[in-house]
Structures are given as structure tokens and as C-alpha cells.
Amino acid sequence: MRHVAIIGAGIAGPVTALALRKAGIDATVYEAYPTTADGIGGTLALAPNGMAALEILGAADAVRAVSRPSSRTVLTIAGRKRMELPGLSGVGPLSVVRRADLYRVLHDEAVRQGIEIEYGKRLVEVDHTTAVFEDGGRAEFDVLVGADGIHSTVRRLIDPNAPGPKWTGMLGLEGVSSYEVPEDPETMVFAFGKRGYYLYWPERDGGSTWGVNLPYHRPLSLTEAREVSTEEWMRILRRTYGEDVPGGDLIRHTSVESVHVTGALHIMPSVPRWHRDRMVLVGDAAHAPSNSSGQGASLSIESAIQLARCLRDIDDVPQAFAAYERLRRTRVEKVAARASKINHSKTPGPVARTLMPLLMPLLMKTVMNPERTTGPELRYRIPWDARVDVPA
Ligand SMILES: Cc1cc2nc3c(=O)[nH]c(=O)nc-3n(C[C@H](O)[C@H](O)[C@H](O)COP(=O)(O)OP(=O)(O)OC[C@H]3O[C@@H](n4cnc5c(N)ncnc54)[C@H](O)[C@@H]3O)c2cc1C
């Protein structure tokens, strides 16, 4: 393996480059946007399995330093029913991190290790083993990795009939409120309100941060959503969450300047082809299990590392890709299936009608036997030092 071209410098791109570097393989990352993504995106949660994967790359401590731990998860329904979801013994907390901070730590680590990241390089076409960029530039590759997110170009180049992302019917917004929620510092509350789903957590220095999955009539692009004035968003938020406890207070005590849209919430249906010839997908391009899973970034990091492991151990590229898919597909599709059940219960409508039949059986299973429901997701560890076998 001489050279890997990685398309996309989001989360999966830099992680793939770092993992390949550890495997002794050189890579260059090509990012469509002209600059780094500092300050872009909202908050995401890295699960213990995602942090364990970052541990392999020596990046976990730096990510921990910009995260806050969340060791308690509480679920509330219509502000009345309250249920603490049981944790798993010996499993660490969720690491709640701004996407921009996670991005910056991974990007800085890649640069520190001498990995080249080229900006303003939007991939438009592949000509045999040459990547062609919008600015006319070209780059030779032995392997091309599509880490180009949920609207992936590489996915379409691998399979022109590949499905695209599906909109969940909701938009993501976040804000900071001066309202103090009566919760312990490490608690995150998932709240099914009267007209929509939201979540919140207390901040260390006072006040609370909230996020909403706002039911909306059409999937606005980030640019369109940002054209709507913050005052208008505040009106919509008050209308949707105003009668919820504590949703109403959280919104009423939110400063308008702190509100920002994180975008339309999408989910990726199962992607039939993850690879073709010398091209392969990682991260959201291959599997975006919806924000309800709490696993999007963690699964992306895992896939990036497993791909590097397969390319390290198997010389034949198609066989390495087949081994990678065999290691990953079942796992990511199980997570997506669980998240999709939760998603359905977040869509608008009277709580009792939509939520109870869909969510309750899943919740009861989780409460009764967390080891069986979330154990396999959170306890997953990548055996980096073990050799990957060629698939039979
Ligand atoms: C702007 C943004 C904000 C986000 N905010 C949140 C959030 O608030 N909460 C949350 O849970 N998740 C968020 N996510 C998603 C989360 O970061 C991902 O689910 C996850 O980390 C998977 O990362 P990824 O690297 O596969 O994809 P992404 O993080 O989407 O990265 C893909 C990268 O590929 C680049 N790219 C796309 N097409 C091309 C091309 N043709 N050529 C070259 N480069 C290309 C993109 O510009 C992007 O930098 C956000 C993603 C983005 C892009």
C-alpha cells in the first residue's frame, strides 16, 4: 500500500488518517471546504466504546479534556413520568463534547503527526485511480476512502443507485438557558414533551444547555435554517415547548444570541455497497444511525480504525474491504435498528398515542436488562493488536 486518499476532514477522515499512520500507511486528507471547521456544529455525545477506540490512537485524553462526563441518564415523559436508565458496571460515562472541539483535537493531532490535510478540495469524480477535484486538481491513490459524510459523493461513485439520507421530520437546534434545572451535574435528561422531544443538562458554572429535535414541515438546509431569524426560532420553540416542564422555563430563560440551528436530522438507510474496486466508505457515508442512537460519532471512529486494521493485515485490497465490511455491518445495522424505534416515538403527535406503544417495550427491556440491550454497544472494544484474517 503506497498511498491512501481520504475524502472529508470531518470526524471519520482525521481518525482514519491517524489509524492508518499507526498501521504504517501514509494518507492525505482532502476537505471540500476552504478552511477548518472550527466553531461549526452542536454538541454530541461520545459513548464509552467511541472513547475506547480513541484510546487506541492515543487521542482519548485530549478529547476528555474538552468534554464533560455524563454518568446518569434520565428519561421523562410529558414532564410527569421520570425514569433513570440503569448504567452498566465498569463502563465509563458518556463524554459530551462540542463537535467543533472534537474536530479541533483530532485535526490538531493529525497535523502534529505530520498528516497532510488539503482544503478547498471537493471531490467530484474518480478516473480509475485518480481523484478529480472541483478546482481541477487531481490526486493519485491506491485506496480512496469516502469519509465525506451523510451526503457522500464517494457513495454515489461506488454505486450510482445507492440510497440517499432520509429526513426524520425534525430539525436540531441548541441553546443555553439561565434557568437552573434541579439535576445533579453529571445528569443528562431526555424529555418527551407535549409536542416534541428535547434534552437538557445542567452546566457546571450555572444555567443549562438544551437541544431540541423540533418537528418541522420541511427539511431546511443549514443555510436556509440560518436565514430564519433567531427571534422567529424563539417563537417556534415557545409554541412547541412552552407548556413543557421544564422545557417552557428553559426556552423562556434562553438568550436569543445563544440559539443556533445544527441542521435537519437525517438517517441513512442501509447502504448496499460499502466498497467497489479501490474505493470504500467510512463514517456517516456508510452508516448514520440517527442522533437517537447516541452512537454516530463513536461508530464512525470505530469503523475508521477497523478499516485501517484490515488494510494493515490484508494486502489484497478487495479482500481487506470485505473483511472490514464483515467486521462492521452487523454491528452498525443493529445500532441503527434500535435508534429507528426511538426515532418513531419522537415524531409529533399526542404523547400517549405515539410514544407508549413504540418506546415503552424498548424502555422496559433496557431497564430490565441493560446488559443485553446496551451492553454489546457500549462494551465493544477493537482488538487492535490481533491480526485480521482474510474472509473465507
Ligand atoms: C457541519 C456539521 C455539523 C454537525 N453537527 C453535529 C451535531 O451538532 N451533533 C451531532 O451529533 N452530530 C453532528 N454532526 C455529525 C457528526 O459529526 C457525524 O455524525 C459523525 O461524527 C460522523 O462523521 P463523518 O466524518 O463521517 O462525517 P462529517 O462529520 O459529516 O464529515 C464529512 C466531511 O466531508 C466533507 N466533504 C463532503 N463532501 C466532500 C467532497 N465531495 N469532497 C471533499 N470533502 C467532502 C465535509 O465538508 C465534512 O467536513 C455534524 C456534521 C457536520 C458536517
The ligand as an ORCA input file, in Angstrom:
! r2SCAN-3c Opt
* xyz 0 1
  C     -21.265     20.842      9.928
  C     -21.620     19.618     10.730
  C     -22.222     19.752     11.991
  C     -22.571     18.626     12.741
  N     -23.136     18.820     13.959
  C     -23.465     17.750     14.698
  C     -24.070     17.921     15.956
  O     -24.338     19.041     16.359
  N     -24.372     16.819     16.693
  C     -24.102     15.560     16.236
  O     -24.404     14.566     16.930
  N     -23.542     15.362     15.049
  C     -23.214     16.426     14.267
  N     -22.662     16.237     13.061
  C     -22.475     14.863     12.605
  C     -21.343     14.150     13.266
  O     -20.220     14.983     13.342
  C     -21.145     12.906     12.414
  O     -22.278     12.080     12.562
  C     -20.076     11.981     12.797
  O     -19.116     12.492     13.577
  C     -19.546     11.255     11.548
  O     -18.541     11.987     10.983
  P     -18.070     11.853      9.475
  O     -16.662     12.294      9.484
  O     -18.439     10.550      8.895
  O     -18.970     12.917      8.701
  P     -18.937     14.507      8.801
  O     -18.624     14.946     10.169
  O     -20.200     14.941      8.167
  O     -17.696     14.931      7.878
  C     -17.684     14.817      6.470
  C     -16.686     15.798      5.886
  O     -16.560     15.531      4.486
  C     -16.532     16.764      3.788
  N     -16.983     16.510      2.405
  C     -18.249     16.240      1.986
  N     -18.262     16.035      0.651
  C     -16.990     16.171      0.209
  C     -16.363     16.068     -1.082
  N     -17.063     15.783     -2.190
  N     -15.025     16.262     -1.182
  C     -14.282     16.546     -0.058
  N     -14.826     16.655      1.183
  C     -16.155     16.466      1.321
  C     -17.486     17.660      4.598
  O     -17.274     19.013      4.331
  C     -17.126     17.257      6.029
  O     -16.064     18.017      6.530
  C     -22.314     17.321     12.256
  C     -21.708     17.179     10.998
  C     -21.362     18.311     10.230
  C     -20.692     18.166      8.873
*
